[in-house]
Amino acid sequence: MVISNLNTTRILELVRFIETCLQEIKYFADLSEEEFLSDKKNPPFVESYLRRSLEAIFDIGRHILAKTYGFKELEYKAIAKELGNKGIITKQLSDSLLMMAGYRNRMVHFYKEVTPLELYQIVKNNLSDIEQFIKEINAFLKDYSNIKIH
């Protein structure tokens, strides 16, 4: 069901933004825990780029759901669920996005509880979830473009 056309240019701009954020924080994945924690500027740097990439992810999801299914004003966790329910992304990625939504909310609303060590562990272990989102959204956009042409 297509309610109105997706702004694919805007989505691709956000995808490129996410890729830029990832490039900025991937450097830290190569650091040891001790190296990462030894510079007090590292955690806020990572947190900022991680939060921005997550917000761009959910902006993309909200736009797709609004334009293709008429959803209005969804919170981040609902976006994660509906992207999976509608087959826009895999169920596995939808589950990961649900966790990311919770973490983004934690960074914004419970920022004093976010620790440098957990940010390091995310950089070390979870950036592939963001990379998977990029792959699946690009595949969705390719399918969407093929459907719109025919």
FIVOKOL-78345 format. One record per residue: residue in three letters; x, y, z of N, C-alpha, C in turn. Coordinates in Angstrom, 2 decimals, decimal comma. Example, Ala and Ser with C-alpha at 12.3 -4.5 7.8 and 13.67 -1.06 7.14 Angstrom:
  type     n_c1     n_c2     n_c3    ca_c1    ca_c2    ca_c3     c_c1     c_c2     c_c3
   ALA    13,19    -5,69     7,80    12,30    -4,50     7,80    13,20    -3,30     7,80
   SER    12,85    -2,25     7,08    13,67    -1,06     7,14    12,90     0,03     7,87
//
This chain:
  type     n_c1     n_c2     n_c3    ca_c1    ca_c2    ca_c3     c_c1     c_c2     c_c3
   MET     0,85    -1,19     0,00     0,00     0,00     0,00     0,88     1,23     0,00
   VAL     0,74     2,06    -1,01     1,52     3,30    -1,07     0,55     4,46    -0,94
   ILE     0,73     5,24     0,09    -0,13     6,38     0,33     0,38     7,58    -0,45
   SER     1,68     7,81    -0,40     2,31     8,84    -1,23     3,76     8,43    -1,45
   ASN     4,39     9,06    -2,40     5,74     8,67    -2,77     6,74     8,95    -1,65
   LEU     7,67     8,03    -1,54     8,77     8,24    -0,60     9,70     9,31    -1,15
   ASN    10,29    10,04    -0,27    11,33    10,98    -0,65    12,64    10,20    -0,58
   THR    12,93     9,46    -1,66    14,11     8,60    -1,67    15,40     9,41    -1,59
   THR    15,40    10,61    -2,12    16,59    11,45    -2,02    16,89    11,75    -0,56
   ARG    15,88    12,11     0,19    16,05    12,40     1,62    16,50    11,15     2,37
   ILE    15,91    10,01     2,05    16,31     8,77     2,72    17,78     8,47     2,43
   LEU    18,18     8,60     1,18    19,58     8,33     0,82    20,53     9,33     1,49
   GLU    20,11    10,58     1,64    20,93    11,55     2,37    21,13    11,10     3,82
   LEU    20,06    10,61     4,43    20,16    10,13     5,81    21,02     8,87     5,90
   VAL    20,92     7,99     4,90    21,78     6,80     4,87    23,24     7,23     4,80
   ARG    23,55     8,21     3,95    24,93     8,70     3,84    25,38     9,33     5,16
   PHE    24,47    10,02     5,83    24,78    10,61     7,13    25,13     9,52     8,14
   ILE    24,35     8,45     8,15    24,62     7,32     9,05    25,98     6,71     8,73
   GLU    26,28     6,55     7,46    27,58     6,01     7,06    28,72     6,90     7,55
   THR    28,53     8,21     7,48    29,54     9,15     7,97    29,72     9,00     9,48
   CYS    28,62     8,90    10,19    28,70     8,69    11,65    29,46     7,40    11,96
   LEU    29,16     6,35    11,23    29,85     5,07    11,45    31,34     5,21    11,21
   GLN    31,71     5,90    10,15    33,13     6,10     9,86    33,81     6,83    11,02
   GLU    33,13     7,78    11,59    33,71     8,54    12,70    33,93     7,67    13,94
   ILE    33,03     6,73    14,19    33,16     5,94    15,43    33,86     4,59    15,23
   LYS    34,03     4,15    13,99    34,72     2,87    13,76    36,17     2,91    14,25
   TYR    36,78     4,05    14,19    38,14     4,20    14,68    38,27     3,64    16,10
   PHE    37,28     3,90    16,92    37,33     3,51    18,33    37,21     2,00    18,54
   ALA    36,68     1,29    17,55    36,56    -0,16    17,65    37,93    -0,83    17,63
   ASP    38,92    -0,14    17,09    40,27    -0,70    17,04    41,08    -0,40    18,29
   LEU    40,56     0,42    19,16    41,27     0,73    20,40    41,03    -0,36    21,44
   SER    41,99    -0,52    22,30    41,76    -1,40    23,45    40,83    -0,67    24,41
   GLU    40,26    -1,41    25,32    39,40    -0,79    26,32    40,17     0,27    27,10
   GLU    41,38    -0,05    27,47    42,21     0,88    28,23    42,48     2,16    27,43
   GLU    42,79     2,01    26,14    43,05     3,18    25,30    41,79     4,05    25,18
   PHE    40,66     3,39    24,98    39,40     4,13    24,82    39,09     4,91    26,09
   LEU    39,20     4,24    27,23    38,80     4,85    28,50    39,83     5,86    29,01
   SER    41,03     5,84    28,48    42,08     6,74    28,98    41,88     8,19    28,52
   ASP    41,11     8,40    27,48    40,85     9,77    27,00    39,39    10,10    27,26
   LYS    39,15    11,04    28,16    37,77    11,34    28,56    36,94    11,96    27,43
   LYS    37,58    12,33    26,32    36,84    12,88    25,17    36,24    11,77    24,30
   ASN    36,76    10,57    24,40    36,29     9,48    23,55    34,82     9,12    23,77
   PRO    34,39     8,86    25,00    32,98     8,47    25,19    31,97     9,50    24,68
   PRO    32,12    10,80    24,98    31,12    11,75    24,46    31,14    11,85    22,93
   PHE    32,31    11,69    22,34    32,41    11,69    20,88    31,60    10,54    20,31
   VAL    31,83     9,34    20,84    31,12     8,15    20,38    29,63     8,30    20,63
   GLU    29,28     8,76    21,81    27,86     8,90    22,16    27,14     9,84    21,19
   SER    27,77    10,94    20,85    27,15    11,90    19,95    26,90    11,28    18,57
   TYR    27,91    10,66    18,01    27,74    10,07    16,68    26,80     8,87    16,70
   LEU    26,82     8,11    17,77    25,91     6,97    17,89    24,47     7,47    17,99
   ARG    24,23     8,45    18,83    22,86     8,98    18,98    22,36     9,57    17,67
   ARG    23,21    10,32    16,99    22,78    10,91    15,71    22,47     9,84    14,68
   SER    23,28     8,80    14,63    23,00     7,73    13,66    21,70     7,03    13,99
   LEU    21,43     6,80    15,27    20,18     6,16    15,66    18,98     7,05    15,33
   GLU    19,10     8,31    15,56    17,99     9,21    15,23    17,73     9,23    13,73
   ALA    18,79     9,18    12,93    18,61     9,13    11,47    17,95     7,81    11,06
   ILE    18,32     6,73    11,71    17,69     5,43    11,42    16,18     5,53    11,65
   PHE    15,80     6,08    12,78    14,37     6,15    13,10    13,64     7,21    12,28
   ASP    14,33     8,24    11,84    13,73     9,20    10,92    13,41     8,51     9,58
   ILE    14,34     7,69     9,12    14,10     6,92     7,88    12,90     6,01     8,06
   GLY    12,90     5,26     9,15    11,78     4,34     9,40    10,45     5,04     9,51
   ARG    10,42     6,16    10,22     9,17     6,92    10,36     8,67     7,40     9,00
   HIS     9,57     7,90     8,17     9,19     8,40     6,84     8,62     7,27     5,99
   ILE     9,30     6,14     5,97     8,81     5,00     5,17     7,44     4,55     5,65
   LEU     7,27     4,42     6,95     5,97     3,95     7,47     4,86     4,98     7,24
   ALA     5,18     6,25     7,34     4,17     7,28     7,11     3,74     7,31     5,65
   LYS     4,71     7,23     4,75     4,41     7,35     3,33     3,85     6,08     2,71
   THR     4,21     4,92     3,23     3,73     3,68     2,61     2,54     3,07     3,34
   TYR     2,39     3,36     4,63     1,30     2,74     5,39     0,45     3,73     6,17
   GLY     0,75     5,02     6,06    -0,08     6,03     6,70     0,08     6,16     8,20
   PHE     1,13     5,59     8,77     1,36     5,72    10,20     1,66     7,17    10,55
   LYS     1,20     7,58    11,70     1,44     8,94    12,19     2,11     8,86    13,57
   GLU     3,03     9,74    13,80     3,62     9,97    15,12     3,96     8,71    15,89
   LEU     4,78     7,86    15,31     5,21     6,65    15,99     6,44     6,92    16,85
   GLU     6,46     6,32    18,03     7,66     6,39    18,85     8,68     5,40    18,29
   TYR     9,92     5,54    18,71    11,01     4,76    18,12    10,80     3,25    18,24
   LYS    10,36     2,78    19,37    10,15     1,33    19,52     9,06     0,82    18,57
   ALA     8,02     1,60    18,38     6,95     1,22    17,45     7,46     1,22    16,01
   ILE     8,32     2,15    15,69     8,92     2,17    14,34     9,70     0,88    14,12
   ALA    10,50     0,50    15,10    11,30    -0,73    14,98    10,39    -1,94    14,75
   LYS     9,32    -2,05    15,52     8,40    -3,19    15,38     7,70    -3,18    14,02
   GLU     7,18    -2,04    13,62     6,41    -1,98    12,38     7,27    -2,18    11,13
   LEU     8,50    -1,73    11,16     9,38    -1,99    10,01     9,54    -3,49     9,80
   GLY     9,64    -4,23    10,88     9,72    -5,69    10,79     8,38    -6,31    10,42
   ASN     7,31    -5,85    11,04     5,97    -6,39    10,75     5,58    -6,22     9,29
   LYS     6,00    -5,10     8,70     5,64    -4,81     7,30     6,63    -5,40     6,30
   GLY     7,67    -6,07     6,81     8,63    -6,70     5,92     9,60    -5,73     5,26
   ILE     9,69    -4,54     5,78    10,62    -3,55     5,24    12,05    -3,94     5,63
   ILE    12,19    -4,48     6,83    13,46    -5,05     7,30    13,16    -6,43     7,87
   THR    14,20    -7,21     8,10    14,02    -8,55     8,65    13,56    -8,48    10,10
   LYS    12,97    -9,55    10,56    12,54    -9,64    11,95    13,74    -9,53    12,89
   GLN    14,84   -10,15    12,50    16,05   -10,09    13,33    16,53    -8,64    13,49
   LEU    16,56    -7,90    12,39    16,97    -6,50    12,47    15,93    -5,68    13,23
   SER    14,67    -6,00    13,06    13,62    -5,31    13,80    13,84    -5,46    15,31
   ASP    14,19    -6,68    15,73    14,48    -6,92    17,15    15,69    -6,10    17,61
   SER    16,72    -6,03    16,76    17,90    -5,22    17,10    17,53    -3,74    17,19
   LEU    16,69    -3,28    16,25    16,27    -1,88    16,27    15,47    -1,56    17,53
   LEU    14,71    -2,52    18,00    13,96    -2,32    19,23    14,92    -2,04    20,39
   MET    16,00    -2,79    20,44    17,01    -2,57    21,47    17,69    -1,20    21,26
   MET    17,97    -0,86    20,00    18,60     0,43    19,70    17,69     1,58    20,12
   ALA    16,40     1,42    19,90    15,45     2,47    20,28    15,50     2,70    21,79
   GLY    15,52     1,61    22,52    15,62     1,73    23,97    16,92     2,41    24,40
   TYR    18,00     2,06    23,72    19,28     2,65    24,06    19,33     4,14    23,70
   ARG    18,75     4,48    22,57    18,69     5,90    22,19    17,92     6,68    23,24
   ASN    16,80     6,14    23,69    16,01     6,81    24,72    16,81     6,95    26,02
   ARG    17,58     5,93    26,32    18,43     5,98    27,51    19,48     7,09    27,37
   MET    20,09     7,20    26,19    21,10     8,25    25,98    20,50     9,64    26,13
   VAL    19,25     9,80    25,70    18,62    11,12    25,73    18,01    11,43    27,09
   HIS    17,33    10,47    27,69    16,58    10,75    28,92    17,29    10,33    30,20
   PHE    18,18     9,35    30,09    18,90     8,87    31,28    20,41     8,97    31,04
   TYR    20,80    10,07    30,42    22,17    10,29    29,97    23,20    10,14    31,09
   LYS    22,83    10,41    32,32    23,78    10,29    33,42    24,11     8,84    33,73
   GLU    23,28     7,92    33,25    23,51     6,50    33,51    24,36     5,83    32,43
   VAL    24,55     6,49    31,31    25,33     5,91    30,22    26,81     5,95    30,61
   THR    27,46     4,79    30,58    28,85     4,72    31,03    29,81     4,65    29,84
   PRO    31,01     5,14    30,04    32,02     5,02    28,99    32,27     3,57    28,57
   LEU    32,25     2,66    29,53    32,50     1,26    29,21    31,42     0,69    28,30
   GLU    30,17     1,00    28,56    29,11     0,46    27,68    29,19     1,05    26,28
   LEU    29,58     2,32    26,17    29,76     2,91    24,84    30,90     2,20    24,09
   TYR    31,95     1,89    24,80    33,06     1,15    24,19    32,58    -0,23    23,72
   GLN    31,81    -0,90    24,56    31,31    -2,24    24,20    30,38    -2,18    22,98
   ILE    29,59    -1,14    22,86    28,73    -0,98    21,69    29,59    -0,80    20,44
   VAL    30,60     0,05    20,54    31,49     0,28    19,40    32,19    -1,02    19,00
   LYS    32,57    -1,79    19,97    33,28    -3,05    19,72    32,36    -4,13    19,15
   ASN    31,09    -4,17    19,59    30,25    -5,33    19,32    28,98    -5,11    18,51
   ASN    28,54    -3,87    18,33    27,20    -3,67    17,78    27,09    -2,78    16,55
   LEU    28,18    -2,32    16,02    28,09    -1,45    14,84    27,57    -2,21    13,62
   SER    27,71    -3,52    13,63    27,21    -4,32    12,50    25,69    -4,22    12,38
   ASP    24,99    -3,96    13,48    23,53    -3,79    13,42    23,18    -2,55    12,58
   ILE    23,96    -1,50    12,75    23,72    -0,27    11,97    24,07    -0,52    10,50
   GLU    25,16    -1,23    10,27    25,54    -1,57     8,89    24,46    -2,43     8,23
   GLN    23,87    -3,35     8,99    22,79    -4,19     8,46    21,57    -3,35     8,11
   PHE    21,26    -2,37     8,93    20,14    -1,47     8,62    20,38    -0,78     7,28
   ILE    21,58    -0,29     7,07    21,90     0,38     5,80    21,67    -0,58     4,63
   LYS    22,15    -1,80     4,75    21,99    -2,79     3,68    20,51    -3,07     3,39
   GLU    19,75    -3,27     4,45    18,34    -3,61     4,26    17,52    -2,43     3,74
   ILE    17,83    -1,24     4,15    17,12    -0,07     3,63    17,49     0,16     2,17
   ASN    18,75    -0,01     1,84    19,15     0,12     0,43    18,43    -0,91    -0,44
   ALA    18,29    -2,15     0,06    17,56    -3,18    -0,68    16,08    -2,80    -0,81
   PHE    15,50    -2,28     0,25    14,11    -1,84     0,21    13,93    -0,74    -0,83
   LEU    14,85     0,23    -0,84    14,76     1,34    -1,80    14,91     0,84    -3,23
   LYS    15,76    -0,13    -3,44    15,93    -0,71    -4,78    14,62    -1,37    -5,23
   ASP    14,01    -2,16    -4,35    12,73    -2,80    -4,67    11,64    -1,75    -4,90
   TYR    11,61    -0,73    -4,06    10,63     0,34    -4,17    10,76     1,04    -5,52
   SER    12,01     1,33    -5,92    12,24     2,00    -7,21    11,80     1,13    -8,37
   ASN    12,05    -0,16    -8,29    11,62    -1,08    -9,35    10,11    -1,17    -9,45
   ILE     9,44    -1,15    -8,33     7,97    -1,19    -8,32     7,41     0,11    -8,91
   LYS     8,01     1,26    -8,52     7,51     2,55    -8,99     7,69     2,73   -10,50
   ILE     8,75     2,12   -11,07     9,02     2,27   -12,50     8,03     1,48   -13,34
   HIS     7,66     0,30   -12,89     6,81    -0,58   -13,69     5,36    -0,25   -13,55
//
